[in-house]
Amino acid sequence: MPSTSDFQRQIWLDRQEALIASLKVQPLLLVVRPERSDLQNADGESPLLHQLRILHDAGLRHLELAWIDHPGWPRLVERLRRCCPGFSLGAASVVRLQGLEQASQLGLNYAMAPCWDPSLQRRARFLAMPLVPGVFSPSEVHQAIQHEARLVKLFPAANLGCSYWSRLEAPLGGLPFVIAAGGLSLGDVTSWLASGHGAVALGRRAIGPEGVDPALLQWLQQSTTGH
């Protein structure tokens, strides 16, 4: 008879596959690091919230909110859930157990780490919480595969170049689904997807004091209409 750990493992694997399926529909993630003012005003309106609402209404599917050890962070998550229910919401920059536990308690869809940490991966598996590890070297990619990570984040991607990932396939065999992240802009999305990366993560430069990047809104319109 399957044990509780077997059930947790299967839920964890299924949730990874669900994230991969969602990213295949829209291979883009936006990573946002809240300012202190965003966290202090987490229950109210803010320029960040206004811009995220615009992107939500334009069809953005995947949003990562960088985890910060601040009482306003969970309130901001709940506020985003209420005003932008269509987001597949994840926690970014998770390097501590506290951040992983909080993301799980809040019921987020996934979490992302900038580096490979086997202890965090083991805890994520116990929680049935997809934690996408950041990988850089072939040894880190190999370890992620051995730990049954179905998707990984290549970070920092801009330092490695488009062709790096495909070069790993011959020595390592089948590679997991990969998200290219770190130093990339909207103009890089097409070339990175064409070179075999499953999705691309963009940073907060896509939004800012002058508002949402019009090119991002156009990209979202084209991706949601299929043109």
Residue pairs with C-beta under 8 A, 6 or more apart in sequence:
5 126
8 125
8 126
8 127
8 128
9 125
9 128
9 148
11 128
12 124
12 125
12 127
12 128
12 129
12 130
13 148
13 150
15 109
15 110
15 128
15 129
15 130
16 130
16 149
16 150
16 151
17 150
19 88
19 109
19 110
19 130
19 132
19 151
20 150
20 151
20 177
20 198
22 61
22 62
22 88
23 29
23 62
23 151
23 177
23 179
23 198
23 199
24 198
25 61
26 59
26 60
26 61
26 62
26 223
26 224
27 189
27 193
27 198
27 199
27 200
28 60
28 61
28 62
28 189
28 199
28 200
28 201
28 202
28 219
28 223
29 62
29 63
29 64
29 90
29 179
29 181
29 199
29 200
29 201
29 202
30 55
30 60
30 62
30 63
30 64
30 201
30 202
30 206
30 207
31 64
31 66
31 92
31 112
31 181
31 201
31 202
31 203
31 204
32 48
32 52
32 63
32 64
32 65
32 66
32 92
32 204
32 207
33 66
33 68
33 92
33 93
33 204
34 48
34 65
34 66
34 68
34 72
34 73
34 76
35 48
36 70
37 46
38 46
38 48
38 49
38 72
38 76
39 68
39 70
39 71
39 72
39 73
39 75
39 76
40 72
41 72
42 72
42 73
42 75
42 76
42 79
43 75
43 79
47 209
48 207
49 79
49 80
49 83
51 207
51 211
51 212
52 63
52 80
52 84
52 207
53 83
53 84
54 211
54 212
54 217
55 63
55 207
55 212
55 216
55 217
55 220
56 63
56 83
56 84
56 86
56 87
58 212
58 217
58 220
58 221
58 224
59 220
59 221
59 223
59 224
60 87
60 220
61 86
61 87
61 88
62 87
62 88
62 90
62 199
63 80
63 84
63 87
63 88
63 89
63 90
64 89
64 90
64 91
64 92
64 112
64 201
65 73
65 76
65 77
65 80
65 89
65 90
65 91
65 92
66 91
66 92
66 93
67 73
67 91
67 92
67 93
67 94
67 99
67 102
67 103
67 111
69 96
69 98
69 99
73 102
74 102
74 106
77 89
77 106
77 108
78 106
80 87
80 89
81 87
81 89
88 109
88 110
89 108
89 109
90 103
90 108
90 109
90 110
90 111
90 112
91 99
91 100
91 102
91 103
91 108
91 110
91 111
91 112
92 111
92 112
93 99
93 112
93 113
93 114
94 100
94 103
94 111
94 112
94 113
94 120
94 131
95 113
95 114
95 115
95 117
95 120
97 119
97 120
97 123
99 111
100 111
100 120
100 123
100 124
100 127
100 129
100 131
101 123
101 127
103 111
103 129
104 111
104 127
104 129
108 129
109 130
110 129
110 130
110 131
110 132
111 124
111 129
111 130
111 131
111 132
112 131
112 132
112 134
112 153
112 181
113 120
113 131
113 132
113 133
113 134
113 153
114 134
114 153
114 155
115 133
115 134
115 136
115 155
116 133
116 134
116 135
116 140
116 143
116 144
117 133
118 143
118 147
120 131
120 133
121 131
121 133
121 144
121 147
121 149
122 147
124 130
124 131
125 147
125 148
130 151
132 149
132 151
132 152
132 153
132 179
133 140
133 144
133 149
133 152
133 153
134 152
134 153
134 154
134 155
134 181
135 141
135 144
135 152
135 153
135 154
135 155
136 154
136 155
136 156
136 160
138 168
138 171
138 172
141 152
141 168
141 172
141 175
141 176
142 172
144 152
144 176
145 172
145 175
145 176
149 176
150 176
150 177
151 176
151 177
151 178
151 179
151 198
152 176
152 177
152 178
152 179
153 178
153 179
153 180
153 181
153 201
154 160
154 164
154 165
154 178
154 179
154 180
154 181
154 182
154 197
155 181
155 182
156 181
156 182
156 183
157 180
157 181
157 182
157 183
157 184
157 192
157 197
158 182
158 183
158 184
158 188
159 182
159 183
162 191
162 192
162 195
162 197
163 195
165 175
165 178
165 180
165 195
165 196
165 197
166 195
166 196
168 175
169 175
177 198
177 199
178 196
178 197
178 198
178 199
179 197
179 198
179 199
179 200
179 201
180 192
180 197
180 199
180 200
180 201
181 200
181 201
182 201
184 192
184 200
184 201
184 202
185 202
185 205
185 206
186 202
186 206
186 213
186 215
186 216
186 219
187 215
188 200
189 200
189 202
189 219
192 200
193 199
193 200
202 216
205 213
206 212
206 213
206 216
207 213
